[in-house]
Amino acid sequence: MAARSVTLGIDLGTTSVKAALVEAAPGDPSGFVVLASCARAAQAETEAQSAAAGPQGREQDVRRIIQALHECLAALPRQQLRKVCGIGVSGQMHGVMFWKTGQGCAWTEGGAAPVFEPRAVSHLVTWQDGRCSSEFLASLPQPESHLSVATGFGCATIFWLLKNSPEFLKSYDTAGTIHDYVVAMLCGLARPLMSDQNAASWGYFNTRSQSWNLEILRAAGFPVQLLPDVVEPGSVAGRTSQAWFEIPRGTQVGVALGDLQASVYSCMAQKTDAVLNISTSVQLVASMPSGFQPAQTPDPAAPVAYFPYFDRTYLAVAASLNGGNVLATFVHMLVQWMADLGLEVEESVVYSCMIQAAAQQRDTCLTITPTVLGERHLPDQLASVTGISSSDLSLGHVARALCRGIVQNLHSMLPFRQLREWGVERVIGSGSALSRNEVLQQEVQRAFPLPVSYGQDVDAAVGAALVMLQRSLNQQKS
């Protein structure tokens, strides 16, 4: 019998870092067992490195993200880490960070285990970054791609830095997502590799030809030398150049995946499933049939985009910028109001009380459009509250309306009717904001009257591990 394979999955999210150890289920080639998992808050938000980014800038400290990653690894069972034969990595799409070739990290003895520490790196400019105004985006060249370019997309951010902080770009010669960076550091890659999932999320990438829009970008003065080489998702990027915690040197590491695709990979059991992820943001995803090809020109006003998945297939994705972050904004506002009144209270306490009040308030006439961050297809739309009456001002009414608004906003982008036309028969719910919030779950059932089942908080990490596990099993068979 072949040795049972253990793979490590890592997900570098917006608010937390997650890790999971996964093993094939004995006697079930399609099944798997999560041996252990861990999540740590990244707490990486920081001031923008460019003053010109203003309050719309959204950046994270890479060092804090890597620290949270190492805390996750340290919390996993050492005897299981020794058995790891593959590492899968996923993370927040669209964002971009920069580093200097050969100087991106230094390996040190971190207590009982070797760790890598970021060195000549920039902040991570995240997908939530809003520095690229509608006017700025309109000034950029039209991409040769089925996906349009929005603020927070890697190539748009680089264009903005080229115009507003050209000296900043001269400090670095390499760019990638945060998860591309981690893979490059683990493997000691001189030049990062990027899956087409992440390349498409940056903009200016043609998924049919599997290539960057190099001629268009060069003509616009874009520093194309920063763009990573692109390979198929599921490919091996390299092998670990050092022992990492208890994981042996020489362990295979997969090219980094998009967190959306990794989550779907762990959840979508059938083609007739739709996956609804509500964490910091929201995605509602359905699988398109094999052979489907999206239109060749982008439609910036379309609420549904088609993202590359695996084996040259596509996912239909309604991606809302407004999810758990809206609830967090509301809670932060309440805490700040109370502080202004001289009362100190923890945000976690406010959040639990808010959800409890909303659960008791089964309905409301209050209507909240929760788009405080706009949407990529409606970047200038802001939030609003209507139907206000004196009887609907309790915390329960407002919190119920807020949760309903998050789900209704998504429904307006990808209606239940369209899912049924695509043959969707079940919804798989995932993401920390959804799994921990019974009111959101109720509103999902109300808007999408289909059977709903729920995954785990670590779905993306599990998905990244499963991609490597499947590769390992295929190698054993051959």
Salt bridges, closest charged atoms under 4 A:
GLU23 OE1 - ARG4 NH2 3.05
GLU59 OE1 - HIS123 ND1 3.00
GLU59 OE2 - ARG131 NH2 2.71
ASP61 OD2 - ARG64 NE 3.85
GLU117 OE1 - ARG119 NH1 3.25
ASP129 OD2 - ARG131 NE 2.78
GLU167 OE2 - LYS170 NZ 3.10
ASP229 OD2 - ARG191 NE 3.16
GLU232 OE2 - ARG312 NH2 2.99
GLU246 OE2 - ARG78 NH2 2.76
GLU246 OE1 - ARG82 NE 3.15
ASP273 OD2 - ARG426 NH2 2.85
GLU347 OE2 - HIS332 ND1 2.90
ASP363 OD1 - ARG404 NH1 2.77
ASP392 OD1 - HIS397 ND1 3.42
GLU443 OE2 - ARG400 NH1 2.80
GLU443 OE1 - ARG404 NE 2.95
GLU443 OE1 - ARG446 NH1 3.79
ASP457 OD2 - ARG436 NH2 2.98
